[in-house]
Amino acid sequence: MRTSRAALIVAISALVATACGTSEPTEATPGVVGGSGLVLSADGIGSYAIGDDADEVIDGVSAQIGGWDSDSLEPGTTIEVPECGDGEARQMSWGNLVLVFVDTGAGSRLFTWAYGYDPVTGNAEDRRGLDLRTDSGVRLGTPRSELERIHRGEVSITDDTSVDIARFTIDEDEEEHLGGWFGSTAPDAVVQFLERIPGCAGAASG
């Protein structure tokens, strides 16, 4: 029986394929359309770099796009996090933006991000209207041909016709780089998921 695309997204990304959280979702922040300042990069998100203090990142991101929807540290939460690095991980989500923090004994720090799957609703809908972009302008909905044009000579794409998605990596020779997948293997497929690599154990591309 052919695996559905929605089920695949949940199964192949341990970073974001979590059970629905029990906390009440915050209301979508209006008017945030690619202008939140939270540019996605292999180095971090917006002005926050990988390794920055968790509280600083959480407060800053919340100030820009509103309060979080789920936090794996909240009492009674059903959110689960994969193994990330050598410390205790904490996963938080703002709509379909997920940040993971890791505490290795020197305080909790930003470890990675993923964008395109909302662990509260269990789907990819951008209900907050975040419309986040990479520093090269790639976003959810970017056509495959456009991504190949922007990152000519830098992007590697692997079609998996058995489940009808295509994974991609950008600058995969670099230790820290970007990846994700298109919603199908069709030539006109669009970006459905973006992530920073390395991610957590079991993540789609990390």
Secondary structure, DSSP 8 states (H G I E B T S, - for coil): ----HHHHHHHH-TTT-----SS------TT-SS-SS--EETTEETTEETT-BHHHHHHHHHHHH---SEETTSTT--------TTSEEEEEEETTEEEEEEESSS-EEEEEEEES-BTTTTB---TT----BBTT--BTT-BHHHHHHHTTTTEEEEEETTTTEEEEEESTTSSSEEEEEESSSSTT-BEEEEEEES--TT-S--
